[in-house]
Every structure is written in C-alpha cells, then in structure tokens.
Amino acid sequence: MMKHSGNEFAEKMANTPGYSAVRNAQAFVVISAPGGNNEMGFAMANASCAAENMCLAATELGIGSRFMMGPVMSLAQEPIKSGVNLSEGYQALVMVALGNVADEMKERTRSQDNIDYASAE
C-alpha cells in the first residue's frame, strides 16, 4: 500500500530493500478515537500521549516498542480493516508496535551541551 500511496516519503521507504513497515513486531496496539482526529487535534494529542506512556512502560519491562503512524493508513483498507475490529465510528490514529529486541537494551549517555537554560525574565 505504501508503494502506491502517492506519498513521496512513504513510497521511498517502502521501496527500500529489506524495509518492513511494522518492523517485525510481535504485537500491535491500535489507538483510535470516535470520528478520528478532531479539528483542534486533541484526539491525536491524547492518542499520542497514551502511546508514549505504553512505550515508556514497555521499555521499563524490557520490551521493545515503537510509536507508529505510517502503518495506520493500511488500517482503513480491506482486508486489514475488518481484522482490526474497531468499534463503529472509530478511526485508528496511532499504533504501538511491541516485541522482542534484537540487541540488549543499554542505557545511553546523551550530551547535555545542546541544552540552553535561558531565563524567562
């Protein structure tokens, strides 16, 4: 679907050798809202916050996770749409992919040189 989406970025990604849109995850959580995203964007903001909390909890449990929006396009098309079983009137907004990680997760050290603690005076 991505290869023929008309979205330049999605088509480029889908044509990359070895690319897997779902990153070979073992499970997915689909976060939806009635009617999809609303005009003010609150539904997307709430769905994204819920997804981020799931990713943080998964990391704490040693489970790999990934916040995903790209594959959500496929959830509106058959045969995938009927397999997801969204309630009537709900539209998928974001997904969280969950699974085993290929490498052991290690804590990363990040540079603090790019943070500016400017005063708000």
N, C-alpha and C positions, 0 to 999 in steps of 0.2 A: 504494500500500500504506500509506503514512504517513497519508493522509487518512482511512483506516478502521481504524487500528491500535488505537484505544482509549486511546492515549497522548495526553494533552491537549497536551503540548508539541509532539509530532510532528505532530499534526493541525493545530495553529496554524501551524507552519512550512510545511507542505505547502499550506495554503490562502493563503499569502502570494503576491500577484501577482508573477510573474517568478521564483519560487523554483525552484532546481534542486538537488535533493538531492546530486548529485555534482559540483556547481559547475563543470560543463562541462569537466571534466578530460579529458586525452587518454589517460591510463593509470592503472591502479589496481594496487596490491599488496595482496593479501589475506593477512593473517597469521592462522594458525589453530593449534589445538592438539588433540592427541588427546583426545576426550571433551569438548572445550570448556573452559570455566573450571573450575578445581578449587575445592574447599571453602575453602581458605586464600587463594585469589586469586592464587597465584603464576603461573599460566598467563597471566592477564590482565596482571599486572605485567611479565612477560617479553615478552609481545607488545607492550605499550605502550612499553617501553624500546627494542625493535627498531624500532618505528615512529618514535619520536623520533629515533633515530640516522639513519634514512632521510631524515627531514625536514631534519635538520641538513646531511647530505651533499648533498641536493638544493639547498638554499639556497646552499651553497658553489659548486655548479656552475651557479648562475643559473637553476635550475629551480624553478617554483612548486610548493609542496606543502601538503597539509592532512591532519592526523590526523583520522580519521573513525570514529565508532562507529554513528551513526544508520543509515546505509545497510546496515549489516551485517544488520539484520533481514530485508532483502529477499533475502539470500543463502540463506536457509533455505526459500525458496519457489520453485516452478517458474514460469516456465522458466529463471529466473536460476540456480537451484541447479545444474542439470545443466551449464550453461555455464561454471561456475567450476572444475569438475573437482577438488574437494577429495578427498584420499585417504579411503578408507573409514574411518569412525570419527572423522574430524577435523571440528571445528566452527570456523567463522570467528569471530574475536574482534574484530579491528580492521582498518581499511583505511588505506592512504596513497594519496591522490589526487595525481597528478603531471601537470604540464603547463606550458604557456607562461603567463607572467603578462601581464595586460593592460597594466600600467604597469611602468616600470622600477623595480626594487627599489632602495630607498635606505636607507642606514643611519639608524636612528632614534636620537635622543638622548632618554634617559629621565631623569626626575627621580630623584635619589638621596635626596630629602627624606623618603621614606616608609620608609627602612631604619633599623632600630634595632640597634645593635651592643652589646646588653646583655651584660654579663659573666656567665659561667656559674659564678660563685663560690658 
